[in-house]
Amino acid sequence: MYAALHADATALLGRWTPTGPAAAEARERTLALLAAGPVAMSRAHRAGHVTASALVLDATGSRVLLCLHGRFRRWVQLGGHCEPGDRTLAGAALREATEESGIDGLRIDPVPIDVDIHPVSCQGGSLHHDVRFAVLAPPGAVERVSDESEALGWFPPDRLPEPLAGGTVQLVAPALAALRRSPLRPAP
């Protein structure tokens, strides 16, 4: 069911140059998880599963869009579980960002900006191996709160809100670098 997505994740992380030591360790651990096969993409895999998220930047790169997560009441980047119809991790991240922000026309850099592993309550306790991407909103984008968040807000990168989820602040510098190095584009 997740064969194409698993192949994409394995190839993508296999060739990715990590953005720092923590990301390098997370990449190696995620590649080890992927050795379990396509099941590692599913939330049913209790040992852990790959998720995809996105730090959304406004059209000028001067603000980031975060959501106040409904369950754990912290500000965090947009993203979540991969779905059986997802064919690429970048596509999954873009789908999640579009669903959670309500913004059409988002563009993504298909090169990850981070990989982070953190404990979650899925399946009574599991790990998310979260592959993170930079996403650019179109000019004049207006966000709409989804069922998964309490609020959405645009924030200057140097003045992020509190309480902030662990790992979110580390996405800002690589997301801005992605915006400078590559024209972000529609989903692959």
C-alpha positions in Angstrom: 0.0 0.0 0.0 2.8 2.4 0.8 5.4 0.9 -1.6 5.9 4.0 -3.8 6.1 6.4 -0.8 8.5 4.0 1.0 10.8 3.9 -2.1 10.7 7.7 -2.4 11.5 8.2 1.3 14.4 5.7 1.2 15.9 7.3 -1.9 15.3 10.8 -0.7 16.9 10.3 2.7 19.7 8.2 1.2 20.9 11.1 -0.9 20.0 13.9 1.4 22.8 16.0 3.0 21.7 16.7 6.6 21.5 20.3 7.9 23.3 19.5 11.1 24.5 16.7 13.5 21.1 16.1 15.0 19.5 15.8 11.6 22.3 13.4 10.5 21.6 11.1 13.4 17.9 11.3 12.8 18.4 10.5 9.1 20.4 7.4 10.0 17.8 6.2 12.5 15.0 6.9 10.0 16.8 4.9 7.3 17.1 2.0 9.8 13.4 2.3 10.4 12.7 2.2 6.7 14.5 -1.1 6.5 11.3 -2.6 7.9 9.7 -2.0 4.5 6.6 0.0 3.5 4.9 -0.6 6.9 7.3 2.1 8.3 5.2 4.7 6.5 2.0 3.7 8.3 0.8 5.0 11.6 0.0 1.4 12.5 3.7 0.6 12.8 4.2 0.8 16.5 8.0 0.9 16.4 7.7 4.3 14.7 6.6 5.7 11.4 7.6 8.4 8.9 5.6 11.6 8.9 6.0 14.7 6.8 5.7 18.4 7.8 6.3 21.8 6.3 7.4 25.2 7.6 5.3 27.6 5.5 6.9 31.0 4.6 5.0 33.9 3.3 5.7 35.1 -0.3 8.4 37.5 1.0 10.0 35.0 3.4 9.5 37.5 6.3 6.9 35.5 8.2 6.3 31.8 9.0 2.9 30.2 9.4 2.4 28.1 12.6 -0.6 26.4 14.0 -1.6 26.1 17.7 -2.1 22.3 17.8 -5.4 21.3 19.2 -4.2 18.3 21.2 -0.9 19.4 22.7 -1.5 23.1 22.8 1.8 24.2 21.4 2.7 26.2 18.2 4.1 24.0 15.6 4.8 23.7 11.8 2.1 22.1 9.7 2.2 18.4 8.9 1.3 14.9 9.9 0.8 11.3 8.9 1.4 10.0 5.5 -1.7 8.6 3.7 -1.9 5.5 1.4 -2.4 7.8 -1.7 0.8 9.8 -1.1 3.5 9.0 -3.6 6.3 11.2 -2.3 7.2 12.7 1.1 7.3 16.2 -0.4 3.8 15.6 -1.8 2.6 14.4 1.7 4.1 17.5 3.4 2.4 19.7 0.8 -0.9 17.9 1.2 -0.8 18.3 4.9 0.2 22.0 4.7 -2.6 22.7 2.3 -5.2 20.9 4.4 -4.1 22.5 7.6 -3.6 26.0 6.3 -6.5 26.2 3.9 -4.1 28.0 1.4 -4.2 26.9 -2.2 -1.2 27.3 -4.5 1.5 26.5 -1.9 4.9 25.6 -3.4 7.5 23.2 -1.9 11.2 22.7 -2.1 11.5 18.9 -2.5 14.8 18.8 -0.6 14.2 18.2 3.2 15.3 20.9 5.6 15.4 18.6 8.7 14.6 15.2 10.1 13.4 15.0 13.7 12.4 12.0 15.8 10.1 12.6 18.7 7.7 10.4 20.9 4.0 10.6 20.2 0.9 8.9 21.6 0.0 7.0 18.3 -0.7 3.3 18.9 -0.3 3.8 22.7 3.2 5.2 22.3 5.4 5.4 19.2 7.9 7.7 17.4 7.4 10.1 14.6 10.3 10.2 12.2 9.3 13.6 10.8 10.8 14.7 7.5 10.5 18.4 7.2 10.3 20.7 4.1 10.2 24.4 3.3 6.9 25.7 1.7 6.2 29.0 0.2 2.7 30.6 0.2 1.5 32.7 -2.7 1.3 36.5 -2.4 -1.8 37.6 -0.5 -2.4 34.1 1.0 -5.2 33.9 3.6 -5.1 31.0 6.0 -8.2 29.1 7.3 -8.1 27.2 10.6 -8.7 23.4 10.2 -10.2 20.9 12.6 -6.7 20.0 13.7 -5.7 23.3 15.1 -7.0 25.9 17.5 -5.4 28.8 15.6 -3.1 29.7 12.8 -0.8 32.7 12.9 2.0 34.4 10.9 5.1 35.3 12.9 8.4 37.0 12.1 11.1 34.3 12.2 12.9 36.0 15.1 9.7 36.4 17.2 8.0 33.0 17.3 5.2 32.4 19.7 5.1 30.5 23.0 4.6 27.8 23.9 6.5 26.5 20.9 6.9 22.8 20.1 10.4 21.4 20.4 12.2 21.3 17.1 10.2 24.0 15.4 12.6 26.9 15.9 15.4 24.8 14.2 13.5 24.9 10.9 13.6 28.6 10.4 17.2 29.0 9.2 17.2 26.0 6.8 13.8 27.1 5.4 15.0 30.6 4.7 18.2 29.1 3.0 15.9 26.8 0.9 14.0 29.9 -0.2 17.2 31.6 -1.3 18.7 28.6 -3.1 15.8 27.2 -5.1 12.6 28.4 -6.6 9.9 26.5 -4.6 7.4 24.7 -6.9 4.1 22.8 -6.9 4.0 19.3 -5.5 5.9 16.6 -7.3 
